């Protein structure tokens, strides 16, 4: 299990995650289950964005045409999101970053790096006592402690 946190006010970063994910979500038959679970996690925490600066971005595959992103999710006002993902789903989402051959759209460059760093950091994330956050019970305890200091 892995935890990827989005704080309240990070709706734009969450939107970028949906662009990165849905823009490169081309699962093989063996990846369909992980793809569906990743999609469910995003939809569970996000709401459909009515307007987003990422609505139109350059195609990650051909790099030449502008693509319209029909599925962009943001965070509800004043709320964050805690994506608790099993390892296969986490790895599947992380692998979507590698599907982007180039980031040619300037408005996606910084969020892309921030998301990559956040997902990489989640691999070695620890609770307050130095134990890895890789098990659902530890993640629940961590979230409880974080939300009720």
N, C-alpha and C positions, 0 to 999 in steps of 0.2 A: 504494500500500500504506500501511496505517496500523497502528500498534501501540498497543494498549490493555493496560496492565499491571494485574494484580491480585496483590498481595503475599500471602504466606502469612499467614493470620489475617484475610483479607478475604472470608471465605466468605459472610458476611451481605450484603455489598455485591454479590457475585456473584449471590446469591439474588435480590436486588432487581433486578438486570439481567434475570434470567430472567422475573420478574414483569412488568417494564416491556415487555420484548420480546414474550413469548408472550401477554400481555394485549392487545396491540395488533397482533399479527401477522396482519394481514388483507391479504395481498398481492393486487394486481391480477394478471392473467395475465402482464403484462410483468415483474412483480416476483418471480415464483415462484422463479426461479433464485437471486436474491439472498437470498430468504427461506430457501430450503433450505440455502444455504451458511452463512448466519448460524446457523441451527439446528445444523448440523453442527459449527461452531466452538464453540458453547456446550456441546454434548454431548461433544465431544472433550476439553474441559478440566474439565468438571464431572462430578459424580456426583449421582444423584438424592437430594434432601434428604428424609429420613424425617420430619423435623419442622422447621417453619419458622414464624417469627412472621408471615411473609407468606402463610401458607397460605390465609387468608381476608382479602381486602381488598375495599373498596368498588369497585363497577363503575366503570371510567373513562368509560364512555359514558353510562349513565343516571344515575350518581351516587347511586342510591338503594338498590339491592340489594347485598348482600354476595355476592361471587363466590368460589368455591373454586378455587384455582389447582392444577390437577392436575399441572402440569409445573414443578417448581422444582428447580433444580440448585444445588449448593453446591460448594465446593472441597474436595478431599480434605484431611484433617488435615495440617497442616504444609507444604502445597504452595500455590503461587500459580498464576497462569495468565497466559500471554502470548497475547493474541488478536491474531494477525497477519491482517489483513483486507484484501482488495483494495478499491479505492475504491468500487465499486458496493455491495458488502456493507456496508462501513462506513457509507456514506450511507443505506442502507436501514435499518440499526439505528438510526442517529441520527434518521431520520424517524419512527420509532415513538414517540419522545418527544413529538412534536407531535400524535400521535393521542389523547393523554390530554387531554381538555378541562379537567379539574380533578383535583387530587390531594386527595381528601377524607379519605383515610386517614392519620391523623397518623404512623403508624409508617413510612410510605413517603415522607414529605416530605423528610427530610434525605438519605436514600440517593438519591432521585431527583435532587436538586440536585448531589450529589457525582458521580453518573454523568454527568449532562449536562456538568458542568465537565470531567470526565476525557475525555469524547469530544471536546469542543470543543478541549481542550488538545492532543489527539492530532493535530489538523489541522496544527498548527504546530510539532510536536515536533522537536527536533534531537538529533543525536548529540553527543558531547563536543567535536567540532571545529567546531560551528556549521553543519553540513550538515543539511538536513531528513531526517528518518526517513521517507522516502516510497518507498523502494525495498528490495526483499527482501534484497539484499546488504548494504546499510547496516544494516538491522534485524538481520540475523544477526550482523554484526560488533559491533553495539551490545550484543546479548544475550550474546555470547561474552565481551566485555569486562566486562559487568556481573556475569556469573556466575563469572568467573575473574579477579578483580582483580590 
